[in-house]
Amino acid sequence: MTQNIQKTLEILQKSIVTNSKDSAISNAQAEKIAEEIFVMFDSIFDYNLMAQLSLSKDYKTLTKNQQEEYMQAFEQNLKRSFTDKLRLYKDEKLEVLGGEQPKNNRYNLKTSMVLDGKLNYIIFKFYDKEGDWKIYDVDILGISVIQTYRSQFGDILAHSNFQTLLAKLKSEITFESPKQ
């Protein structure tokens, strides 16, 4: 994981050097960078479990086809969100601080990043999947990605239906530049 984080930072740093320190990463650059990063991390993330956890008890009410469609849309949405956030990267340093094993089948890897002069933490949460450690959640600045999705999805389903949730997942995040 430390090696993958280092490689990711090298890729990002290289993109910053080709830009200027003041300009954000372009949409095309963000997509290219994200593809390189996903090659390294796709085997580490358990997108299916993340999708299931984010939908909570509602996941079991879906048909097999709905579950498959939902998992694909969830993974794409998560990746689009990550790619979109790459454009905000300037020259932050991410450092692996260490980890703890709260249970035999769980491991939390703590990293730090300085943003705007303030130390922030990102915790990658792993579980043991048949001897292979997979990420099932990420806490960013103390906020769980899965709990955030679960809250948002629960709210959508409380006021609408699964098709509405699926449509939002498929179309919610775009690569358009933010309005200034």
C-alpha positions in Angstrom: 0.0 0.0 0.0 2.8 2.4 0.9 4.4 1.7 -2.5 1.1 2.3 -4.3 0.7 5.6 -2.4 4.2 6.6 -3.3 3.6 5.8 -7.0 0.3 7.7 -6.9 2.1 10.8 -5.5 4.8 10.5 -8.1 2.2 10.4 -10.9 0.4 13.5 -9.3 3.6 15.4 -8.8 4.6 14.8 -12.4 1.3 16.2 -13.6 1.8 19.3 -11.4 5.3 19.9 -12.9 3.8 19.8 -16.4 1.2 22.3 -15.3 2.2 25.3 -13.2 1.9 25.1 -9.4 -1.1 27.5 -9.6 -3.1 25.7 -12.2 -5.4 22.8 -11.4 -5.2 19.5 -13.3 -7.3 19.6 -16.4 -10.2 17.2 -16.9 -8.3 15.2 -19.5 -5.2 14.9 -17.2 -7.4 13.9 -14.3 -9.0 11.1 -16.3 -5.6 9.8 -17.5 -4.1 10.0 -14.0 -7.1 8.3 -12.5 -6.7 5.4 -15.0 -3.1 4.9 -13.9 -4.1 5.0 -10.3 -7.0 2.6 -10.7 -4.6 0.1 -12.3 -2.7 0.0 -9.0 -5.7 0.1 -6.6 -8.5 -1.7 -8.3 -7.3 -5.1 -6.9 -7.1 -3.6 -3.4 -10.6 -2.1 -3.2 -13.7 -4.3 -2.7 -16.1 -2.2 -4.7 -18.9 -4.8 -4.4 -18.7 -4.9 -0.6 -18.5 -1.1 -0.5 -21.7 -0.9 -2.7 -23.5 -3.4 -0.4 -22.5 -1.6 2.8 -23.5 1.8 1.3 -27.0 0.6 0.6 -27.3 -1.3 3.9 -30.4 -3.4 4.4 -32.0 -2.1 1.2 -29.4 -4.1 -0.8 -31.0 -7.4 0.0 -34.4 -6.2 -1.3 -33.0 -5.8 -4.8 -33.2 -8.5 -7.5 -30.0 -10.0 -8.8 -30.1 -7.8 -11.9 -30.7 -4.7 -9.8 -27.8 -5.6 -7.6 -25.5 -6.0 -10.5 -26.6 -2.8 -12.1 -26.3 -1.0 -8.8 -22.8 -2.3 -8.1 -21.6 -1.2 -11.6 -23.1 2.3 -11.1 -21.7 2.6 -7.6 -18.2 1.7 -8.7 -18.4 4.1 -11.6 -19.7 6.9 -9.4 -17.0 6.3 -6.8 -14.3 6.5 -9.5 -15.8 9.6 -11.1 -15.9 11.3 -7.8 -12.2 10.4 -7.2 -11.2 11.6 -10.7 -13.1 14.8 -10.2 -11.3 15.5 -6.9 -7.9 14.9 -8.6 -8.3 18.3 -10.3 -8.1 19.9 -6.9 -4.7 18.4 -6.2 -1.9 20.9 -5.9 1.2 19.5 -4.2 0.1 17.9 -1.0 2.2 15.2 0.6 0.6 12.0 1.7 2.5 10.0 4.3 1.8 6.5 5.7 1.9 6.8 9.5 1.2 3.2 10.4 -1.7 0.9 11.2 -3.6 -0.9 13.8 -5.5 -4.2 13.9 -8.6 -3.7 15.9 -9.8 -7.3 15.2 -8.1 -10.3 13.6 -9.9 -9.7 10.3 -9.6 -5.9 10.3 -6.8 -3.5 9.7 -6.8 0.3 9.6 -4.0 2.1 7.8 -3.5 5.7 8.9 -2.1 8.3 6.5 -1.7 12.0 6.9 -1.9 14.9 4.4 -1.3 18.5 5.0 -4.0 20.6 3.4 -3.9 24.4 3.6 -1.3 24.2 6.4 -3.4 21.8 8.5 -2.6 18.2 9.2 -5.5 15.9 8.1 -5.9 12.1 8.3 -7.1 9.5 5.8 -7.7 6.0 7.2 -8.0 3.1 4.8 -10.1 0.3 6.4 -9.2 -3.2 5.3 -10.7 -6.6 6.0 -9.3 -10.1 5.4 -10.9 -11.7 2.4 -9.6 -15.3 2.3 -6.1 -14.2 3.1 -6.2 -11.2 0.8 -6.6 -7.8 2.5 -9.2 -5.5 0.8 -10.3 -2.0 1.4 -14.0 -1.7 2.3 -14.1 1.9 3.5 -12.0 5.1 3.7 -12.3 7.7 6.4 -11.4 11.1 5.0 -10.9 13.9 7.6 -12.8 11.7 10.1 -15.8 11.0 7.8 -16.5 7.5 6.5 -17.1 7.4 2.7 -19.5 4.4 3.2 -21.5 6.1 6.0 -21.8 9.2 3.8 -23.1 7.2 0.9 -25.4 5.2 3.2 -27.0 8.4 4.6 -27.5 9.9 1.1 -28.9 6.7 -0.4 -31.2 6.1 2.6 -32.6 9.6 2.1 -33.1 9.1 -1.6 -34.9 5.8 -1.0 -37.0 7.2 1.8 -38.4 9.8 -0.6 -38.2 8.0 -3.9 -37.4 4.6 -5.4 -34.4 2.5 -6.5 -34.6 3.6 -10.1 -34.2 7.3 -8.9 -31.2 6.3 -6.9 -29.7 4.4 -9.8 -30.3 7.4 -12.2 -28.6 9.8 -9.7 -25.6 7.4 -9.3 -25.2 7.2 -13.1 -25.4 10.9 -13.8 -24.7 12.9 -10.6 -21.0 13.6 -11.1 -19.7 15.3 -14.2 -16.2 16.5 -15.2 -17.4 20.0 -15.9 -15.3 22.8 -14.3 -16.9 24.4 -11.3 -18.5 27.8 -11.9 -16.5 30.6 -10.6 
